[in-house]
């Protein structure tokens, strides 16, 4: 039996093939699998140019926001950018500060401390900013649920513009302008922008109004970083923004990114979306998880080689510490789960969980057990939790049904967080478990593995890989294409990794031999046989300075 549910996409209908004859059958099938059925869609997906970008003035309240910022620029007001402490929030803050600085604004950043202040707008922080002479606060990747905080700001005469992309509540804060593509009255054609994407649209509208559009090109690297880090789907406008941002990062990376490339052992000039998710984003996130995210902000903004080097080195140390703390908390969480016996929803709590790694632990539990996971740092009076979920269970909807238990909650369908009185924990656990039992009852709780095509290994040579790369950048919403090859002969197989957690294979079919690697499949070594049906994607192995194509094996089952 396979370790996930295989979902082989149906082959393309012949009538459709006739209308898209300009593309190869492989590319046409891959695009068809991604819901692109019109010839015009195929071309714009592959070129991923500015035609995918929406008019920023289609976002709600954009005119009001631009007018208020323009007023602040003309009268020399002091502006604060109030961001979030994850990579999306940090890049959105850096983007707005850098963009407004180009327009000679008096602008400062403010990013709350995760451990002492927590997520979102805080009344104390807003009042302090006002006392420092700030008269306009622009939020970055937060604020959509900050009803009381915005009301309080209005009372003292502090104007707030909200830019956010999180799910809006039923009642929107009474800010000067609320810019969010998910608002019910939004006419914007693409709702999946990251927080940094929404911030970029605000700058686009502002710069366009004063005829300085081209000066924004130097900031699109920040948009790519935040969009990929926040796991937004790499479709529609995000494709264009990430593609442009990667181009800039590869051609002329800012000092902080150059230093992170060096620390992460990456090859400059060949960064892709995966380099962001596996190397750059975890480093940028490490500061806010363990200390203060302002260090990551400064790394992105610095123009001093010395400071860039020192900050990148410090982040590297924090990232190693973050990995250690995550492993330790994950071991504790697993013990609790085994003791509870696995249920449709995993909920673990411990007073020693570092609050900054709860989300990472929840993500790893969801990956391992394929269940929604809630990881809570419990305190005597107050507890904070992070949630990660699976496509079959909308976690923000579930939390909304428990909203009376929280002092704060927010997030997306697959990732969310909350703060609550510790005394409410038993009720939360009971309610979430009931919801999960009802919604997930009778569902085969194994991850679904989408397979684009069944092919023979002998058909994958030549220019297949360069053709597939036309569909990059790959990520959520546009995953690297997966293939199925049946009855492939296993020439050799062994485990690899410190604890034998991975597999290395040599696979043969129709006279062609491929190297393959199965990350995380080491525990299934005993299930391999002489013939296997394998699901995989193609990747370049950069081992030892050599570049060689190999199979990245995602799952297998004995060949029938």
PyMOL commands that set and color helices and strands:
alter all, ss='L'
color gray80, all
select helices_A, chain A and resi 14-19+25-33+39-47+50-52+56-58+62-74+87-102+123-131+147-156+195-209+213-229+236-251+255-263+273-290+294-301+305-340+355-369+395-400+403-405+422-440+457-459+464-469+522-527+543-545
alter helices_A, ss='H'
color red, helices_A
select strands_A, chain A and resi 5-8+78-83+106-111+134-140+159-163+177-179+345-350+372-377+382-388+406-411+415-421+448-451+453-454+483-496+502-509+512-518+531-541+548-558
alter strands_A, ss='S'
color yellow, strands_A
deselect
rebuild
show_as cartoon
